[in-house]
Amino acid sequence: MILEDYLKQHARLNPDKTAVVCGMEACSYAELYERAKLRSAEFSDCRGKVVLIRTTQTLDFLVTKL
């Protein structure tokens, strides 16, 4: 299994359980999975291209890395 598979599994089995806390922001497994899917869709037309992502150490950074 890859990381995305584990996240999807946890989102299904424990949707309301806290997955990550970043500063004052917390995110459940279901929220994290949905955010990762949305971010992935944003980059769907970039397949095969180099994409530069500038971010900071936030929950958004974690979602982008998934």
N, C-alpha and C positions, 0 to 999 in steps of 0.2 A: 504494500500500500504506500501511496505517496501522501505528503502532508495534506493535500486537498481532500483526499479520501478520509483521513482521520477527522478533519474538521467537519466534513459532511456527516460522518457517523455520529460525532458528538452533538452536532446541531439537531440530529434526529432523536438521539437517545436522551440528551440533557439540554433541551432548548433554552431553559431559563437559568441554567447554571452559569456563573461568571467564568468567562474564558480568559479575560485579560483585564488588568487595571493599568492605566497609563496616566499618571498624575492624578487628576481629580475625575477622570473619565473611566467608567467601567463598561464592559460590553459582554453580553451573553454569547453563548456559542451560536445561537440562532441569528443574532444580530451580526456577529462577526462573519458568519457564512454568507449572509445576504449582502453585506458590504463588500466582501471579496468577490462575489458573483457580479455585482454591479460594476466594480472597478475593472474586472476582467472584460466585461462587455464594452467598456469605454475604450479598451485597447484592441478590440477585435479587428479593426481595420489596419492595425499596425503590424500584423503578422509578417515576419521576414524583414522588418525594418528595425533600425537602431532607434531606441527611444530614450531620451534623457529625462530622468525624473529627479527633480529637486524637492527635497522634503526635509522635515526635522524629525526628531524622535517623538512621534506622536502615534496615536492609534491609526491615523491615516497612513503613516509610514508602514506599519505592520500589515495593514490591509493591502497595500501596494505590493509588498514583498510576497504575499501569498499568491 
